[in-house]
């Protein structure tokens, strides 16, 4: 039985994520990614024009999977605070389960490697999350700060919680996570 193309692409993504995490962008040549993925270099170039294209596609793949996990159970009809807690709780759990993906996106989201087109694509993926914040603003539930600043505060707090858990410095059981999410909400609400 032959391997399906999506399986090869997934193997390339996994290998690239591992190698870039281990050796950095410049230290992970396409030949090494191909070897780790157990595919030919030509196979990678069948999917991607080059390493920057691969990194942009990997970034979007990771962000799309994170958004899908984050939005589990979400409805735009939920009360804002309930939706906020659900989305952030889902995000903390997902990032805790996938630390390499968090590290990769954190490293590359402000990198010149990530293109404006990729940023626009991610913005579409994250649309429901942005819309929740906009709805909260329309209901006068948030501090008078630009949306980007509020998002930065929340994302920074979520990442810090995940890092505390991953390092073993804090255990985020359900009660602790709920209290932490209440704390994040209290910081951004009026």
N, C-alpha and C positions, 0 to 999 in steps of 0.2 A: 504494500500500500504506500502510495507517495504522500509526502507531506503537503498539506494545503498551503496556498500562498499566505493566508492570514496567520497560520502557525509560524511560518518563516518570518513574517513581519513582526509578530509578537516576540519571537526569539531574538531578533535584531534589537527591538526595543529593550528587552531585558538585559541583553549583553551590553548595550550602550549605557544603560542606566548604571549597571554594576561597574563598568570600566571607567566611566566618567567620574563616578563617586570615588573610586579608588585612586585614579591617576589624573583627574582633571581633563578638561576639554582637549588641550593640546597633547596630553600624554596618552590619549586613547585613539590611535590611528584606526582607520577603517579596516585595515587588514586584521588588526587585533580584535575588533568588534566582530568581524566575520568569523574569525577562528572561534571566539567564545560562543557565538550563536550557532556554530556548526553549519555555516552556509558559505558559499563562495562570495568573494568581494563583488563580483558581477551581480549577484542576487541583490545585494544592498543597493547598488546603483540602479537596479530595475525599479526600486521603490523610491529612492531619494537621489536628488541631483548631487548631493555632497553632504559633508558632515553637518554643516549649518542647517540644511534642509532636514536632516535626520533629527537634530536637536529640537528644531521647531515642531516637527511632527510628534516627537516624544513628549514635549512640553504640553501640547494640546491634548494628546492621548491621556496623560496623567490628569490634567485639569478636567477633562470631560468625565473621567471615571470618578474623580473626587466630587464633582458637581452632582453626578448621578447619585452617589452615596449621600451627599449632603441633603439632597432634596427628597430622600425617602420619607414618605409619610406627610410631606408638606402639601398644603393647599393654600392658594392665595386668599381663601376665605377665612383662614385661621386668624384669631386675634394676633396682633403684632407681637406682643410679648411671648405668647405661646410659640409662634412661628420662629421667633428669634432664638429661643431656647432650643427648639428642635433642631434648627439648622446648625447652630453652633455645637450642640452636643454631638450631632452626626459627624460634623467636621473633625472634632477632637478625636472621636473614636476612629474615624478613617485614617487620619494622619498618624495616630498612635499605632495602627496596624500596618502602616506603610511608611516607615521613617525615611527610607531611601528616596521615595518620591517627594516627600516634604523637603528634604535636603536639596534635591535636584531643582525643584521649582523655586526654592528660596534663593539658590545660587544664580539661577538663570533668568528669573523674571525681570530683573533690572539690568540684564546684560545686553550689550549691543548685538549679541548673537540672535536674540529673540527679535523678530521683525515686527514692524507695525501691523502688517497683515495678520500675524499670529496673535498680537495683542487684541486686534479687533475681533478675531474669531473667538478668543477667550471671553471677551466682553459679551458676546452673544450667548455663549455657554452659561455665563454667570448672570444672565439677565434676570431670572427670578429673584436672586439674592439682592441685586441692586434695586429691583422693584419693591422688595420688602422694606428696604431702607427708605426709599422714596415715599412709600405709603406711611411709614412711621413719621417721616418729616411732615407730610401733609396733615397728619393727625396731631401735629405739634407734640410728639412724644420724645423727640431727640433734642439734644443741646444745639444751639445755634452755631454750628460749625459746617464747613463745606463737607459734602458727602464723602469726598476722597479722604478727608482727614478722619471722619468717623470710621470709615472702612479700615483705614490704616491702624487706628486704635484697636478695633475689634480683632483684626487679623493678627496684629502683634500679640495681643493677649492670648488668643487661641494658640498661636505657635509657642508662646512661652509655657502655657499649660502642658502642651504635648512634650516639650523638651524636658520639663520637670518630671513628667511621668517616665519618659524614656531613660532619663539619667538615673532614675530610682530615688530622686530627691523628694518626690511626692507620689502618693498613690491616689489615683483619681477613681475611687469607687463612686457609685451612683450618687451618694449623698454629697461627697466632696465636689464632684463635677457639677451637680445642681447648684450648690452654694457658689461655686466659682462663676457659673453662668449668670447667676443673680448679681454677682459683683460686677461683671462686665456690663450687664444691662444697667445697673445703677450708675455706672460711670458715664454712659452715653445718654441716659434719659434725662429729661428736664427735672 
